[in-house]
């Protein structure tokens, strides 16, 4: 019996005979060891010349290699056949453990982590499919190629088969390519017979890996003839499309996402990769200081994308003339990255078969980095999702569109919001004749020569433009979108808009110095979206009656002192936001305006102190409403006649009382069917509650001693969340004798006295309870309330300096759904309860800065 070892050496179990044969094997062994030693030392020498230190595992591996070489030299003298055979086997084993030295310096820790994860997945018998996905040119194929070579080198699997699938794949072609790489011939023409033959051959192969590179759509493995089973074939897929991996039953935990190199990271990975590619035979190039400064700017424009870095490096090899480098920088600044990079990136765009999805992608190129909700809002404002039956449907559609673009790797996701890679953005601009200069520190608008007559969209977001000077009048007959947000523009010349008759979207939000808008804005008859948000000095807006196509109008956080003239004529408005304009004299401003806007789907009047019930009844299309009340009778009338009488919108956010805008303005469209009510500082009298209320907040109230005022409705709502914050006089949740001012005021039928029974009704659907900065409360929940808290999931109590107990009374507390009880900064707190706490998690209690707390015993329900 024989066995094959490294380099094909065949040794019998009883040793090697013949001194010449022994010498030949020994020489080969010593040469291999010397070559490997020189390779590692050469890489280490380069690292040391740059002040880098190798990892300890590299030193350990090299020491072991040197030990093997010494023993091999010793065996030259002894010619011991058994020792030589052991050395050859040991050397082959050692080579499988060869560490990354230089390559990890250029590919980064993420690469090593991805390699480690793939090895773990390959070693897991339950994992049959591994997915590698990411944007075009990011290094998916490089990672798969590295794994192919490592698997072969370490011989951890018997076979590794590589097949490039590509965009034009068919079942027939794929069967042929797999058979070809296996050395098989498929003589049958029908796919089913070929699949049977292929599956039969693959079934015979034990513990092997099949790599399918560049997959663009779902592959039916059964139709191809690829059987996946434990100790059989494992599949590695590379694709730009995350959903393709998912459709092929690759679980999320078994997927590797490859990202561009982190260009912000201090490790300079993109620069190191560039030098490596600019050099020769794995030795990085060196550049003069003057050239390096320009070269770094060139690399920065690649935004960490390996394919772009490689293409730029290849095009600049052996160039040390500063003029060449400056020319290269000018080219990349003008989006001229070469056809190779454009082709790689544009394939992802071309793969978007949905025209609406393509439009959304192209529009996203105009947007700065932001959270997902704001991007969806911009898509709706733009009118890209019009035609849907409701505002709610448009928002859902917008979220799906963004998710699809992320899954197609055309948008990057960092956990907070989407971002478009700079080179992908350049590609989009090239497709659609865009001018995008985001965060370029511009102090004035681009020269008139850059405003070409074929421009379709312009985005000059996050710059330092202070003025659009007199006489500036770009001739852009096709321009449909103009975004000038986040600039300190103080003045816009009247001539600026005169030759932009096709303009449909104008965004001037977050212009901190803008005082007035030019009269020429009144003639932009094609406008469907006008956004003037957070322009704190803006007072003067020209008449709007000619803008009949307008669907979205946002004038919020400005200083206008009257409703824009002609607003009542904009009968096609679906989204109107006039919030937080405190200088508008009301109720005069609302007179005769809102009653005409019957097509509104979203209305934000936060900051207005009144909305007429008669006007609200006319808005039969309204889905989302945010408003504010200061008068108790008006508020109760609105709740009774609108919210509790069949006219209510699906989503509402209502504020009562004086609050000085301490409340964060949430995106109302981001959470549909969230119906919330906020009580700020107001008198302790009875208030009606909407029957379908979901979330109640009492915040910055300096008058209430109890919550009886807010919970006196005859039909208590089934809300799920209660939040109480900064109520400086609050002593308890409820009074003990119905003697508080709210209870004594109850005389009319919409209200009733809060008995112990009705109090428990209020909390029977409660899921989350939060209270903070209520300095006078000593006991949180009384024993009478506990039986109603069967659905309570979380309790959060913070910064209540007088609180002594959470649950009053003796005995154990049973909260079957409770998973989290958070207690923070409660210096007087002594007990949670006087018995055991039965809940859904043994780790439910989380406390900090509660020095006097006696912890209860926690038991599972």
Buried (B, 14 or more C-beta within 10 A) or exposed (E): EEEEBBEEBEBEEEEBEEEEEBEEBBEBBBEBBEEBBEBBEBBBEBBEEEEEEBEEEBBEBBEBBEEBBEBBEEBBEEEBBEBBBEBBBBBBEBBEEBBBBBBBBBBBEBBBEBBEBBBEBBEEEEBBBBBBBBBBBBBBBBBBBBBBEBBEBBEBBEBBBBBBBEEEBEBBEBBBBBBEBBEBEBEEEEBEEBBEBBBEBBEEBEBBBBBBBBBBBEBEBEBBBBBBEEEBBBBBBBBBBBBBBBEBEBBEEBBBBBBBBBBEEEEBBBBBBBBBBBBEEEEBBEBEEEBBEBBBBBBBBBBBBBBBBBBBBEBBEEBEEBEBBBEBBEBBEEBBBBEBBBEBBBBBBEBBEEEEBBBBBBBBBBBBBBEBBBBBBBBBBBBBBEEBEEBBBBBBBBBEBBBBBBBBBBBBBEEEBBBBBBBBBBBBBBBBBBBBBBEEEBEEBBEEEEBBEEBBBBBBBBBBBBBBEEEBBBEBEBBBBBBBBBBBBBBBBBBBBBBBBBBBBBBBBBBBBBBBBBEBBBBBEBBBBBBBBBBEEBBBBBBBEBBBBBBBBBBBBBBBEBBBEBBBBBEEBBBBBBBBBEEBEBEEBBEEBBBBBBBBBBBBBBBBBBBBBEBBBBBEBBBBBBBBBBEBEBBBBBBBBBBBEEBBBBBBBBBBBEBEEEBEBEEBBBBBEBBBBBBBBBBBBBBBBBBBBBBBBBBBBEBBBBBBBBBBBEEBBBBBBBBBBBBEBBBBBBBEEBEBBBBBBBEEEBBBEBEEEBBBBBBEBBBBBBBBBBBBBBBBBBEBBBEBBBBBBBBBBBBBBBBBBBBBBEEBBBBEBBEBBBBBBBBBBEBBBBBBBBBBBEEBBEBEEBEEBEEBEBEEE
